[in-house]
Amino acid sequence: MAALDFTVSVASDTFIPTYDGNMAKVAEGHRWYLGFKKSILPDRKKLIELLDLHQNGTLPWDDFALAVSQTHEKRMGQPFRR
Protein backbone atom coordinates (compact mmCIF):
# COMPACT_ATOMS: atom_id res chain seq x y z
CA MET A 1 0.00 0.00 0.00
CA ALA A 2 2.89 2.38 0.75
CA ALA A 3 4.34 1.85 -2.74
CA LEU A 4 0.96 2.59 -4.32
CA ASP A 5 0.55 5.68 -2.15
CA PHE A 6 4.02 6.91 -3.16
CA THR A 7 3.39 6.28 -6.87
CA VAL A 8 0.08 8.16 -6.83
CA SER A 9 1.59 11.02 -4.79
CA VAL A 10 4.48 11.48 -7.19
CA ALA A 11 2.34 11.19 -10.34
CA SER A 12 -0.47 13.53 -9.24
CA ASP A 13 -0.84 17.11 -10.46
CA THR A 14 -1.03 18.50 -6.92
CA PHE A 15 0.19 16.92 -3.68
CA ILE A 16 -1.15 17.89 -0.24
CA PRO A 17 0.26 15.73 2.55
CA THR A 18 -2.13 15.02 5.40
CA TYR A 19 0.67 13.98 7.74
CA ASP A 20 4.16 15.46 7.82
CA GLY A 21 5.99 12.15 8.11
CA ASN A 22 8.86 10.58 6.22
CA MET A 23 6.67 9.35 3.36
CA ALA A 24 5.40 12.88 2.66
CA LYS A 25 8.95 14.25 2.72
CA VAL A 26 10.20 11.57 0.32
CA ALA A 27 7.28 12.13 -2.08
CA GLU A 28 7.73 15.90 -1.97
CA GLY A 29 11.49 15.59 -2.55
CA HIS A 30 10.92 13.33 -5.54
CA ARG A 31 8.38 15.78 -6.94
CA TRP A 32 10.98 18.58 -6.58
CA TYR A 33 13.51 16.42 -8.40
CA LEU A 34 11.03 15.89 -11.24
CA GLY A 35 10.65 19.62 -11.80
CA PHE A 36 8.89 21.25 -8.85
CA LYS A 37 5.42 19.82 -9.33
CA LYS A 38 2.83 21.68 -7.27
CA SER A 39 2.87 20.68 -3.61
CA ILE A 40 0.78 22.48 -1.00
CA LEU A 41 2.10 22.30 2.54
CA PRO A 42 -0.91 23.05 4.76
CA ASP A 43 -0.61 25.33 7.80
CA ARG A 44 -2.56 23.04 10.11
CA LYS A 45 -2.72 25.49 13.02
CA LYS A 46 -4.20 28.27 10.89
CA LEU A 47 -6.57 25.85 9.13
CA ILE A 48 -8.00 24.70 12.47
CA GLU A 49 -8.55 28.31 13.54
CA LEU A 50 -10.32 29.09 10.28
CA LEU A 51 -12.42 25.91 10.41
CA ASP A 52 -13.51 26.71 13.96
CA LEU A 53 -14.56 30.20 12.91
CA HIS A 54 -16.47 28.85 9.91
CA GLN A 55 -18.21 26.09 11.88
CA ASN A 56 -19.22 28.56 14.61
CA GLY A 57 -20.89 30.67 11.94
CA THR A 58 -18.66 33.72 12.49
CA LEU A 59 -16.83 33.33 9.15
CA PRO A 60 -18.94 32.99 5.98
CA TRP A 61 -17.86 30.52 3.29
CA ASP A 62 -16.53 33.15 0.86
CA ASP A 63 -14.36 34.74 3.56
CA PHE A 64 -13.22 31.29 4.70
CA ALA A 65 -12.18 30.29 1.16
CA LEU A 66 -10.33 33.58 0.68
CA ALA A 67 -8.52 33.25 4.03
CA VAL A 68 -7.42 29.68 3.23
CA SER A 69 -6.11 30.78 -0.17
CA GLN A 70 -4.22 33.72 1.31
CA THR A 71 -2.77 31.58 4.10
CA HIS A 72 -1.38 29.02 1.68
CA GLU A 73 -0.24 31.19 -1.23
CA LYS A 74 3.36 31.14 0.08
CA ARG A 75 3.20 27.45 1.05
CA MET A 76 3.07 25.91 -2.41
CA GLY A 77 6.47 24.21 -2.31
CA GLN A 78 7.95 26.58 -4.87
CA PRO A 79 11.72 26.69 -5.38
CA PHE A 80 13.74 29.14 -3.30
CA ARG A 81 17.33 30.36 -3.38
CA ARG A 82 19.61 28.97 -0.69
PDB file of N, CA, C and O in Angstrom:
ATOM      1  N   MET A   1       0.824  -1.193   0.000  1.00  0.00           N
ATOM      2  CA  MET A   1       0.000   0.000   0.000  1.00  0.00           C
ATOM      3  C   MET A   1       0.871   1.261   0.000  1.00  0.00           C
ATOM      4  O   MET A   1       0.517   2.262  -0.623  1.00  0.00           O
ATOM      5  N   ALA A   2       2.008   1.212   0.698  1.00  0.00           N
ATOM      6  CA  ALA A   2       2.887   2.382   0.746  1.00  0.00           C
ATOM      7  C   ALA A   2       3.453   2.684  -0.637  1.00  0.00           C
ATOM      8  O   ALA A   2       3.574   3.848  -1.021  1.00  0.00           O
ATOM      9  N   ALA A   3       3.800   1.640  -1.385  1.00  0.00           N
ATOM     10  CA  ALA A   3       4.335   1.846  -2.736  1.00  0.00           C
ATOM     11  C   ALA A   3       3.278   2.474  -3.644  1.00  0.00           C
ATOM     12  O   ALA A   3       3.588   3.359  -4.441  1.00  0.00           O
ATOM     13  N   LEU A   4       2.043   2.022  -3.524  1.00  0.00           N
ATOM     14  CA  LEU A   4       0.956   2.587  -4.321  1.00  0.00           C
ATOM     15  C   LEU A   4       0.721   4.045  -3.929  1.00  0.00           C
ATOM     16  O   LEU A   4       0.542   4.902  -4.795  1.00  0.00           O
ATOM     17  N   ASP A   5       0.722   4.320  -2.643  1.00  0.00           N
ATOM     18  CA  ASP A   5       0.547   5.678  -2.149  1.00  0.00           C
ATOM     19  C   ASP A   5       1.648   6.590  -2.690  1.00  0.00           C
ATOM     20  O   ASP A   5       1.370   7.703  -3.137  1.00  0.00           O
ATOM     21  N   PHE A   6       2.895   6.123  -2.652  1.00  0.00           N
ATOM     22  CA  PHE A   6       4.020   6.905  -3.161  1.00  0.00           C
ATOM     23  C   PHE A   6       3.870   7.165  -4.656  1.00  0.00           C
ATOM     24  O   PHE A   6       4.071   8.290  -5.112  1.00  0.00           O
ATOM     25  N   THR A   7       3.521   6.140  -5.414  1.00  0.00           N
ATOM     26  CA  THR A   7       3.387   6.276  -6.866  1.00  0.00           C
ATOM     27  C   THR A   7       2.304   7.289  -7.226  1.00  0.00           C
ATOM     28  O   THR A   7       2.503   8.124  -8.108  1.00  0.00           O
ATOM     29  N   VAL A   8       1.175   7.218  -6.557  1.00  0.00           N
ATOM     30  CA  VAL A   8       0.082   8.159  -6.829  1.00  0.00           C
ATOM     31  C   VAL A   8       0.484   9.574  -6.411  1.00  0.00           C
ATOM     32  O   VAL A   8       0.186  10.536  -7.117  1.00  0.00           O
ATOM     33  N   SER A   9       1.158   9.704  -5.270  1.00  0.00           N
ATOM     34  CA  SER A   9       1.587  11.023  -4.787  1.00  0.00           C
ATOM     35  C   SER A   9       2.565  11.687  -5.744  1.00  0.00           C
ATOM     36  O   SER A   9       2.478  12.891  -5.985  1.00  0.00           O
ATOM     37  N   VAL A  10       3.480  10.923  -6.280  1.00  0.00           N
ATOM     38  CA  VAL A  10       4.485  11.476  -7.194  1.00  0.00           C
ATOM     39  C   VAL A  10       3.865  11.806  -8.549  1.00  0.00           C
ATOM     40  O   VAL A  10       4.253  12.792  -9.175  1.00  0.00           O
ATOM     41  N   ALA A  11       2.915  11.005  -9.011  1.00  0.00           N
ATOM     42  CA  ALA A  11       2.337  11.188 -10.344  1.00  0.00           C
ATOM     43  C   ALA A  11       1.206  12.220 -10.384  1.00  0.00           C
ATOM     44  O   ALA A  11       0.818  12.649 -11.470  1.00  0.00           O
ATOM     45  N   SER A  12       0.674  12.623  -9.246  1.00  0.00           N
ATOM     46  CA  SER A  12      -0.472  13.531  -9.238  1.00  0.00           C
ATOM     47  C   SER A  12      -0.084  14.948  -9.640  1.00  0.00           C
ATOM     48  O   SER A  12       1.083  15.331  -9.562  1.00  0.00           O
ATOM     49  N   ASP A  13      -1.078  15.718 -10.070  1.00  0.00           N
ATOM     50  CA  ASP A  13      -0.837  17.108 -10.459  1.00  0.00           C
ATOM     51  C   ASP A  13      -0.520  17.974  -9.241  1.00  0.00           C
ATOM     52  O   ASP A  13       0.353  18.839  -9.300  1.00  0.00           O
ATOM     53  N   THR A  14      -1.223  17.742  -8.154  1.00  0.00           N
ATOM     54  CA  THR A  14      -1.025  18.495  -6.915  1.00  0.00           C
ATOM     55  C   THR A  14      -0.932  17.515  -5.757  1.00  0.00           C
ATOM     56  O   THR A  14      -1.666  16.527  -5.704  1.00  0.00           O
ATOM     57  N   PHE A  15      -0.024  17.796  -4.832  1.00  0.00           N
ATOM     58  CA  PHE A  15       0.188  16.920  -3.679  1.00  0.00           C
ATOM     59  C   PHE A  15      -0.010  17.726  -2.408  1.00  0.00           C
ATOM     60  O   PHE A  15       0.636  18.756  -2.216  1.00  0.00           O
ATOM     61  N   ILE A  16      -0.907  17.261  -1.534  1.00  0.00           N
ATOM     62  CA  ILE A  16      -1.149  17.889  -0.245  1.00  0.00           C
ATOM     63  C   ILE A  16      -1.015  16.799   0.815  1.00  0.00           C
ATOM     64  O   ILE A  16      -1.924  15.985   0.976  1.00  0.00           O
ATOM     65  N   PRO A  17       0.102  16.773   1.538  1.00  0.00           N
ATOM     66  CA  PRO A  17       0.264  15.731   2.552  1.00  0.00           C
ATOM     67  C   PRO A  17      -0.669  15.971   3.741  1.00  0.00           C
ATOM     68  O   PRO A  17      -0.840  17.102   4.196  1.00  0.00           O
ATOM     69  N   THR A  18      -1.260  14.897   4.228  1.00  0.00           N
ATOM     70  CA  THR A  18      -2.128  15.023   5.396  1.00  0.00           C
ATOM     71  C   THR A  18      -1.354  14.825   6.689  1.00  0.00           C
ATOM     72  O   THR A  18      -1.815  15.209   7.763  1.00  0.00           O
ATOM     73  N   TYR A  19      -0.176  14.224   6.580  1.00  0.00           N
ATOM     74  CA  TYR A  19       0.669  13.979   7.742  1.00  0.00           C
ATOM     75  C   TYR A  19       2.097  14.297   7.335  1.00  0.00           C
ATOM     76  O   TYR A  19       2.538  13.886   6.261  1.00  0.00           O
ATOM     77  N   ASP A  20       2.815  15.009   8.161  1.00  0.00           N
ATOM     78  CA  ASP A  20       4.160  15.456   7.818  1.00  0.00           C
ATOM     79  C   ASP A  20       5.206  14.429   8.246  1.00  0.00           C
ATOM     80  O   ASP A  20       6.125  14.742   9.002  1.00  0.00           O
ATOM     81  N   GLY A  21       5.058  13.218   7.760  1.00  0.00           N
ATOM     82  CA  GLY A  21       5.994  12.152   8.107  1.00  0.00           C
ATOM     83  C   GLY A  21       7.032  11.940   7.030  1.00  0.00           C
ATOM     84  O   GLY A  21       7.145  12.734   6.096  1.00  0.00           O
ATOM     85  N   ASN A  22       7.792  10.864   7.162  1.00  0.00           N
ATOM     86  CA  ASN A  22       8.860  10.581   6.217  1.00  0.00           C
ATOM     87  C   ASN A  22       8.350  10.334   4.806  1.00  0.00           C
ATOM     88  O   ASN A  22       8.982  10.757   3.838  1.00  0.00           O
ATOM     89  N   MET A  23       7.214   9.653   4.676  1.00  0.00           N
ATOM     90  CA  MET A  23       6.666   9.354   3.356  1.00  0.00           C
ATOM     91  C   MET A  23       6.330  10.642   2.601  1.00  0.00           C
ATOM     92  O   MET A  23       6.605  10.757   1.407  1.00  0.00           O
ATOM     93  N   ALA A  24       5.739  11.600   3.298  1.00  0.00           N
ATOM     94  CA  ALA A  24       5.401  12.879   2.661  1.00  0.00           C
ATOM     95  C   ALA A  24       6.665  13.613   2.234  1.00  0.00           C
ATOM     96  O   ALA A  24       6.699  14.220   1.164  1.00  0.00           O
ATOM     97  N   LYS A  25       7.694  13.562   3.057  1.00  0.00           N
ATOM     98  CA  LYS A  25       8.950  14.246   2.716  1.00  0.00           C
ATOM     99  C   LYS A  25       9.635  13.595   1.520  1.00  0.00           C
ATOM    100  O   LYS A  25      10.185  14.290   0.667  1.00  0.00           O
ATOM    101  N   VAL A  26       9.605  12.275   1.453  1.00  0.00           N
ATOM    102  CA  VAL A  26      10.204  11.569   0.318  1.00  0.00           C
ATOM    103  C   VAL A  26       9.428  11.887  -0.965  1.00  0.00           C
ATOM    104  O   VAL A  26      10.029  12.176  -1.999  1.00  0.00           O
ATOM    105  N   ALA A  27       8.104  11.835  -0.897  1.00  0.00           N
ATOM    106  CA  ALA A  27       7.282  12.125  -2.080  1.00  0.00           C
ATOM    107  C   ALA A  27       7.498  13.566  -2.538  1.00  0.00           C
ATOM    108  O   ALA A  27       7.629  13.821  -3.735  1.00  0.00           O
ATOM    109  N   GLU A  28       7.536  14.500  -1.603  1.00  0.00           N
ATOM    110  CA  GLU A  28       7.733  15.899  -1.967  1.00  0.00           C
ATOM    111  C   GLU A  28       9.126  16.107  -2.571  1.00  0.00           C
ATOM    112  O   GLU A  28       9.267  16.833  -3.556  1.00  0.00           O
ATOM    113  N   GLY A  29      10.142  15.487  -2.001  1.00  0.00           N
ATOM    114  CA  GLY A  29      11.490  15.589  -2.549  1.00  0.00           C
ATOM    115  C   GLY A  29      11.580  15.032  -3.957  1.00  0.00           C
ATOM    116  O   GLY A  29      12.254  15.606  -4.812  1.00  0.00           O
ATOM    117  N   HIS A  30      10.912  13.928  -4.200  1.00  0.00           N
ATOM    118  CA  HIS A  30      10.924  13.331  -5.539  1.00  0.00           C
ATOM    119  C   HIS A  30      10.193  14.233  -6.534  1.00  0.00           C
ATOM    120  O   HIS A  30      10.604  14.359  -7.687  1.00  0.00           O
ATOM    121  N   ARG A  31       9.121  14.850  -6.081  1.00  0.00           N
ATOM    122  CA  ARG A  31       8.384  15.776  -6.941  1.00  0.00           C
ATOM    123  C   ARG A  31       9.252  16.987  -7.278  1.00  0.00           C
ATOM    124  O   ARG A  31       9.205  17.481  -8.404  1.00  0.00           O
ATOM    125  N   TRP A  32      10.051  17.477  -6.311  1.00  0.00           N
ATOM    126  CA  TRP A  32      10.977  18.582  -6.578  1.00  0.00           C
ATOM    127  C   TRP A  32      11.995  18.150  -7.624  1.00  0.00           C
ATOM    128  O   TRP A  32      12.303  18.897  -8.552  1.00  0.00           O
ATOM    129  N   TYR A  33      12.511  16.940  -7.466  1.00  0.00           N
ATOM    130  CA  TYR A  33      13.511  16.424  -8.396  1.00  0.00           C
ATOM    131  C   TYR A  33      12.941  16.338  -9.813  1.00  0.00           C
ATOM    132  O   TYR A  33      13.661  16.564 -10.785  1.00  0.00           O
ATOM    133  N   LEU A  34      11.673  16.018  -9.932  1.00  0.00           N
ATOM    134  CA  LEU A  34      11.031  15.888 -11.240  1.00  0.00           C
ATOM    135  C   LEU A  34      10.654  17.224 -11.859  1.00  0.00           C
ATOM    136  O   LEU A  34      10.103  17.253 -12.960  1.00  0.00           O
ATOM    137  N   GLY A  35      10.934  18.317 -11.190  1.00  0.00           N
ATOM    138  CA  GLY A  35      10.655  19.621 -11.796  1.00  0.00           C
ATOM    139  C   GLY A  35       9.694  20.489 -11.016  1.00  0.00           C
ATOM    140  O   GLY A  35       8.938  21.253 -11.616  1.00  0.00           O
ATOM    141  N   PHE A  36       9.699  20.398  -9.712  1.00  0.00           N
ATOM    142  CA  PHE A  36       8.889  21.248  -8.847  1.00  0.00           C
ATOM    143  C   PHE A  36       7.408  21.185  -9.193  1.00  0.00           C
ATOM    144  O   PHE A  36       6.774  22.207  -9.458  1.00  0.00           O
ATOM    145  N   LYS A  37       6.867  19.969  -9.185  1.00  0.00           N
ATOM    146  CA  LYS A  37       5.421  19.824  -9.330  1.00  0.00           C
ATOM    147  C   LYS A  37       4.750  20.482  -8.130  1.00  0.00           C
ATOM    148  O   LYS A  37       5.349  20.585  -7.059  1.00  0.00           O
ATOM    149  N   LYS A  38       3.533  20.918  -8.303  1.00  0.00           N
ATOM    150  CA  LYS A  38       2.831  21.677  -7.273  1.00  0.00           C
ATOM    151  C   LYS A  38       2.592  20.827  -6.026  1.00  0.00           C
ATOM    152  O   LYS A  38       1.967  19.769  -6.089  1.00  0.00           O
ATOM    153  N   SER A  39       3.095  21.305  -4.905  1.00  0.00           N
ATOM    154  CA  SER A  39       2.872  20.676  -3.607  1.00  0.00           C
ATOM    155  C   SER A  39       2.408  21.757  -2.644  1.00  0.00           C
ATOM    156  O   SER A  39       3.051  22.799  -2.519  1.00  0.00           O
ATOM    157  N   ILE A  40       1.306  21.513  -1.972  1.00  0.00           N
ATOM    158  CA  ILE A  40       0.779  22.475  -1.003  1.00  0.00           C
ATOM    159  C   ILE A  40       1.052  21.926   0.392  1.00  0.00           C
ATOM    160  O   ILE A  40       0.616  20.827   0.738  1.00  0.00           O
ATOM    161  N   LEU A  41       1.776  22.703   1.184  1.00  0.00           N
ATOM    162  CA  LEU A  41       2.096  22.298   2.543  1.00  0.00           C
ATOM    163  C   LEU A  41       1.147  23.031   3.489  1.00  0.00           C
ATOM    164  O   LEU A  41       1.352  24.212   3.767  1.00  0.00           O
ATOM    165  N   PRO A  42       0.118  22.357   3.984  1.00  0.00           N
ATOM    166  CA  PRO A  42      -0.910  23.046   4.759  1.00  0.00           C
ATOM    167  C   PRO A  42      -0.387  23.571   6.098  1.00  0.00           C
ATOM    168  O   PRO A  42       0.423  22.924   6.761  1.00  0.00           O
ATOM    169  N   ASP A  43      -0.867  24.756   6.478  1.00  0.00           N
ATOM    170  CA  ASP A  43      -0.614  25.327   7.799  1.00  0.00           C
ATOM    171  C   ASP A  43      -1.739  24.833   8.699  1.00  0.00           C
ATOM    172  O   ASP A  43      -2.795  25.460   8.795  1.00  0.00           O
ATOM    173  N   ARG A  44      -1.502  23.713   9.349  1.00  0.00           N
ATOM    174  CA  ARG A  44      -2.562  23.042  10.110  1.00  0.00           C
ATOM    175  C   ARG A  44      -3.130  23.914  11.232  1.00  0.00           C
ATOM    176  O   ARG A  44      -4.338  23.917  11.468  1.00  0.00           O
ATOM    177  N   LYS A  45      -2.269  24.643  11.911  1.00  0.00           N
ATOM    178  CA  LYS A  45      -2.718  25.488  13.023  1.00  0.00           C
ATOM    179  C   LYS A  45      -3.692  26.566  12.529  1.00  0.00           C
ATOM    180  O   LYS A  45      -4.744  26.788  13.128  1.00  0.00           O
ATOM    181  N   LYS A  46      -3.327  27.221  11.443  1.00  0.00           N
ATOM    182  CA  LYS A  46      -4.198  28.269  10.893  1.00  0.00           C
ATOM    183  C   LYS A  46      -5.482  27.672  10.315  1.00  0.00           C
ATOM    184  O   LYS A  46      -6.555  28.261  10.446  1.00  0.00           O
ATOM    185  N   LEU A  47      -5.374  26.501   9.676  1.00  0.00           N
ATOM    186  CA  LEU A  47      -6.571  25.848   9.132  1.00  0.00           C
ATOM    187  C   LEU A  47      -7.573  25.516  10.223  1.00  0.00           C
ATOM    188  O   LEU A  47      -8.777  25.693  10.033  1.00  0.00           O
ATOM    189  N   ILE A  48      -7.095  25.040  11.357  1.00  0.00           N
ATOM    190  CA  ILE A  48      -7.996  24.702  12.466  1.00  0.00           C
ATOM    191  C   ILE A  48      -8.699  25.952  12.981  1.00  0.00           C
ATOM    192  O   ILE A  48      -9.898  25.930  13.259  1.00  0.00           O
ATOM    193  N   GLU A  49      -7.939  27.053  13.107  1.00  0.00           N
ATOM    194  CA  GLU A  49      -8.552  28.311  13.544  1.00  0.00           C
ATOM    195  C   GLU A  49      -9.643  28.752  12.573  1.00  0.00           C
ATOM    196  O   GLU A  49     -10.733  29.150  12.984  1.00  0.00           O
ATOM    197  N   LEU A  50      -9.336  28.674  11.283  1.00  0.00           N
ATOM    198  CA  LEU A  50     -10.324  29.087  10.277  1.00  0.00           C
ATOM    199  C   LEU A  50     -11.535  28.160  10.253  1.00  0.00           C
ATOM    200  O   LEU A  50     -12.669  28.620  10.123  1.00  0.00           O
ATOM    201  N   LEU A  51     -11.299  26.860  10.378  1.00  0.00           N
ATOM    202  CA  LEU A  51     -12.419  25.906  10.409  1.00  0.00           C
ATOM    203  C   LEU A  51     -13.318  26.134  11.613  1.00  0.00           C
ATOM    204  O   LEU A  51     -14.541  26.057  11.502  1.00  0.00           O
ATOM    205  N   ASP A  52     -12.714  26.415  12.766  1.00  0.00           N
ATOM    206  CA  ASP A  52     -13.515  26.706  13.960  1.00  0.00           C
ATOM    207  C   ASP A  52     -14.377  27.937  13.749  1.00  0.00           C
ATOM    208  O   ASP A  52     -15.557  27.940  14.098  1.00  0.00           O
ATOM    209  N   LEU A  53     -13.793  28.986  13.178  1.00  0.00           N
ATOM    210  CA  LEU A  53     -14.564  30.203  12.913  1.00  0.00           C
ATOM    211  C   LEU A  53     -15.709  29.936  11.938  1.00  0.00           C
ATOM    212  O   LEU A  53     -16.819  30.436  12.121  1.00  0.00           O
ATOM    213  N   HIS A  54     -15.434  29.149  10.908  1.00  0.00           N
ATOM    214  CA  HIS A  54     -16.467  28.848   9.914  1.00  0.00           C
ATOM    215  C   HIS A  54     -17.576  27.980  10.518  1.00  0.00           C
ATOM    216  O   HIS A  54     -18.758  28.226  10.279  1.00  0.00           O
ATOM    217  N   GLN A  55     -17.199  26.976  11.290  1.00  0.00           N
ATOM    218  CA  GLN A  55     -18.211  26.089  11.879  1.00  0.00           C
ATOM    219  C   GLN A  55     -19.037  26.787  12.953  1.00  0.00           C
ATOM    220  O   GLN A  55     -20.188  26.417  13.183  1.00  0.00           O
ATOM    221  N   ASN A  56     -18.464  27.790  13.611  1.00  0.00           N
ATOM    222  CA  ASN A  56     -19.221  28.557  14.608  1.00  0.00           C
ATOM    223  C   ASN A  56     -20.166  29.555  13.965  1.00  0.00           C
ATOM    224  O   ASN A  56     -21.011  30.142  14.640  1.00  0.00           O
ATOM    225  N   GLY A  57     -20.026  29.747  12.659  1.00  0.00           N
ATOM    226  CA  GLY A  57     -20.894  30.672  11.944  1.00  0.00           C
ATOM    227  C   GLY A  57     -20.383  32.098  11.936  1.00  0.00           C
ATOM    228  O   GLY A  57     -21.082  32.987  11.449  1.00  0.00           O
ATOM    229  N   THR A  58     -19.189  32.354  12.456  1.00  0.00           N
ATOM    230  CA  THR A  58     -18.657  33.717  12.487  1.00  0.00           C
ATOM    231  C   THR A  58     -17.883  34.074  11.221  1.00  0.00           C
ATOM    232  O   THR A  58     -17.559  35.241  11.001  1.00  0.00           O
ATOM    233  N   LEU A  59     -17.586  33.083  10.393  1.00  0.00           N
ATOM    234  CA  LEU A  59     -16.832  33.325   9.154  1.00  0.00           C
ATOM    235  C   LEU A  59     -17.602  32.701   7.987  1.00  0.00           C
ATOM    236  O   LEU A  59     -17.661  31.477   7.869  1.00  0.00           O
ATOM    237  N   PRO A  60     -18.192  33.538   7.123  1.00  0.00           N
ATOM    238  CA  PRO A  60     -18.935  32.991   5.983  1.00  0.00           C
ATOM    239  C   PRO A  60     -18.018  32.230   5.019  1.00  0.00           C
ATOM    240  O   PRO A  60     -16.800  32.403   5.039  1.00  0.00           O
ATOM    241  N   TRP A  61     -18.619  31.391   4.180  1.00  0.00           N
ATOM    242  CA  TRP A  61     -17.858  30.522   3.289  1.00  0.00           C
ATOM    243  C   TRP A  61     -16.910  31.302   2.374  1.00  0.00           C
ATOM    244  O   TRP A  61     -15.754  30.910   2.213  1.00  0.00           O
ATOM    245  N   ASP A  62     -17.376  32.388   1.778  1.00  0.00           N
ATOM    246  CA  ASP A  62     -16.531  33.152   0.859  1.00  0.00           C
ATOM    247  C   ASP A  62     -15.294  33.702   1.575  1.00  0.00           C
ATOM    248  O   ASP A  62     -14.186  33.651   1.041  1.00  0.00           O
ATOM    249  N   ASP A  63     -15.491  34.226   2.781  1.00  0.00           N
ATOM    250  CA  ASP A  63     -14.356  34.741   3.558  1.00  0.00           C
ATOM    251  C   ASP A  63     -13.431  33.606   3.991  1.00  0.00           C
ATOM    252  O   ASP A  63     -12.212  33.770   4.020  1.00  0.00           O
ATOM    253  N   PHE A  64     -14.013  32.457   4.325  1.00  0.00           N
ATOM    254  CA  PHE A  64     -13.218  31.291   4.700  1.00  0.00           C
ATOM    255  C   PHE A  64     -12.336  30.849   3.534  1.00  0.00           C
ATOM    256  O   PHE A  64     -11.138  30.625   3.710  1.00  0.00           O
ATOM    257  N   ALA A  65     -12.924  30.725   2.344  1.00  0.00           N
ATOM    258  CA  ALA A  65     -12.176  30.292   1.162  1.00  0.00           C
ATOM    259  C   ALA A  65     -11.060  31.277   0.835  1.00  0.00           C
ATOM    260  O   ALA A  65      -9.954  30.866   0.485  1.00  0.00           O
ATOM    261  N   LEU A  66     -11.336  32.559   0.945  1.00  0.00           N
ATOM    262  CA  LEU A  66     -10.326  33.578   0.683  1.00  0.00           C
ATOM    263  C   LEU A  66      -9.192  33.502   1.713  1.00  0.00           C
ATOM    264  O   LEU A  66      -8.020  33.601   1.351  1.00  0.00           O
ATOM    265  N   ALA A  67      -9.532  33.329   2.978  1.00  0.00           N
ATOM    266  CA  ALA A  67      -8.518  33.245   4.035  1.00  0.00           C
ATOM    267  C   ALA A  67      -7.632  32.017   3.854  1.00  0.00           C
ATOM    268  O   ALA A  67      -6.422  32.096   4.066  1.00  0.00           O
ATOM    269  N   VAL A  68      -8.214  30.887   3.467  1.00  0.00           N
ATOM    270  CA  VAL A  68      -7.424  29.678   3.226  1.00  0.00           C
ATOM    271  C   VAL A  68      -6.471  29.891   2.052  1.00  0.00           C
ATOM    272  O   VAL A  68      -5.307  29.494   2.115  1.00  0.00           O
ATOM    273  N   SER A  69      -6.957  30.509   0.996  1.00  0.00           N
ATOM    274  CA  SER A  69      -6.108  30.783  -0.174  1.00  0.00           C
ATOM    275  C   SER A  69      -4.958  31.720   0.185  1.00  0.00           C
ATOM    276  O   SER A  69      -3.816  31.488  -0.212  1.00  0.00           O
ATOM    277  N   GLN A  70      -5.258  32.765   0.927  1.00  0.00           N
ATOM    278  CA  GLN A  70      -4.218  33.717   1.312  1.00  0.00           C
ATOM    279  C   GLN A  70      -3.203  33.087   2.259  1.00  0.00           C
ATOM    280  O   GLN A  70      -2.011  33.384   2.176  1.00  0.00           O
ATOM    281  N   THR A  71      -3.658  32.232   3.146  1.00  0.00           N
ATOM    282  CA  THR A  71      -2.766  31.579   4.096  1.00  0.00           C
ATOM    283  C   THR A  71      -1.778  30.671   3.392  1.00  0.00           C
ATOM    284  O   THR A  71      -0.630  30.554   3.819  1.00  0.00           O
ATOM    285  N   HIS A  72      -2.210  30.030   2.323  1.00  0.00           N
ATOM    286  CA  HIS A  72      -1.375  29.025   1.675  1.00  0.00           C
ATOM    287  C   HIS A  72      -0.706  29.481   0.382  1.00  0.00           C
ATOM    288  O   HIS A  72      -0.063  28.674  -0.289  1.00  0.00           O
ATOM    289  N   GLU A  73      -0.844  30.758   0.018  1.00  0.00           N
ATOM    290  CA  GLU A  73      -0.241  31.193  -1.233  1.00  0.00           C
ATOM    291  C   GLU A  73       1.284  31.136  -1.203  1.00  0.00           C
ATOM    292  O   GLU A  73       1.905  30.996  -2.256  1.00  0.00           O
ATOM    293  N   LYS A  74       1.897  31.239  -0.041  1.00  0.00           N
ATOM    294  CA  LYS A  74       3.358  31.144   0.079  1.00  0.00           C
ATOM    295  C   LYS A  74       3.801  29.750   0.532  1.00  0.00           C
ATOM    296  O   LYS A  74       4.979  29.549   0.830  1.00  0.00           O
ATOM    297  N   ARG A  75       2.884  28.794   0.586  1.00  0.00           N
ATOM    298  CA  ARG A  75       3.200  27.450   1.054  1.00  0.00           C
ATOM    299  C   ARG A  75       2.958  26.417  -0.046  1.00  0.00           C
ATOM    300  O   ARG A  75       2.454  25.325   0.215  1.00  0.00           O
ATOM    301  N   MET A  76       3.318  26.770  -1.263  1.00  0.00           N
ATOM    302  CA  MET A  76       3.073  25.908  -2.407  1.00  0.00           C
ATOM    303  C   MET A  76       4.278  25.053  -2.801  1.00  0.00           C
ATOM    304  O   MET A  76       4.252  24.415  -3.853  1.00  0.00           O
ATOM    305  N   GLY A  77       5.312  25.026  -1.999  1.00  0.00           N
ATOM    306  CA  GLY A  77       6.466  24.213  -2.314  1.00  0.00           C
ATOM    307  C   GLY A  77       7.262  24.706  -3.507  1.00  0.00           C
ATOM    308  O   GLY A  77       7.906  23.919  -4.201  1.00  0.00           O
ATOM    309  N   GLN A  78       7.216  26.016  -3.744  1.00  0.00           N
ATOM    310  CA  GLN A  78       7.948  26.578  -4.870  1.00  0.00           C
ATOM    311  C   GLN A  78       9.446  26.604  -4.563  1.00  0.00           C
ATOM    312  O   GLN A  78       9.844  26.579  -3.398  1.00  0.00           O
ATOM    313  N   PRO A  79      10.273  26.653  -5.606  1.00  0.00           N
ATOM    314  CA  PRO A  79      11.720  26.690  -5.377  1.00  0.00           C
ATOM    315  C   PRO A  79      12.123  27.993  -4.692  1.00  0.00           C
ATOM    316  O   PRO A  79      11.457  29.019  -4.837  1.00  0.00           O
ATOM    317  N   PHE A  80      13.214  27.936  -3.951  1.00  0.00           N
ATOM    318  CA  PHE A  80      13.745  29.141  -3.303  1.00  0.00           C
ATOM    319  C   PHE A  80      15.269  29.087  -3.325  1.00  0.00           C
ATOM    320  O   PHE A  80      15.869  28.012  -3.337  1.00  0.00           O
ATOM    321  N   ARG A  81      15.875  30.257  -3.330  1.00  0.00           N
ATOM    322  CA  ARG A  81      17.326  30.360  -3.383  1.00  0.00           C
ATOM    323  C   ARG A  81      17.900  30.075  -1.990  1.00  0.00           C
ATOM    324  O   ARG A  81      17.406  30.581  -0.983  1.00  0.00           O
ATOM    325  N   ARG A  82      18.947  29.259  -1.960  1.00  0.00           N
ATOM    326  CA  ARG A  82      19.606  28.968  -0.687  1.00  0.00           C
ATOM    327  C   ARG A  82      20.872  29.770  -0.555  1.00  0.00           C
ATOM    328  O   ARG A  82      21.569  29.661   0.454  1.00  0.00           O
TER     329      ARG A  82
END
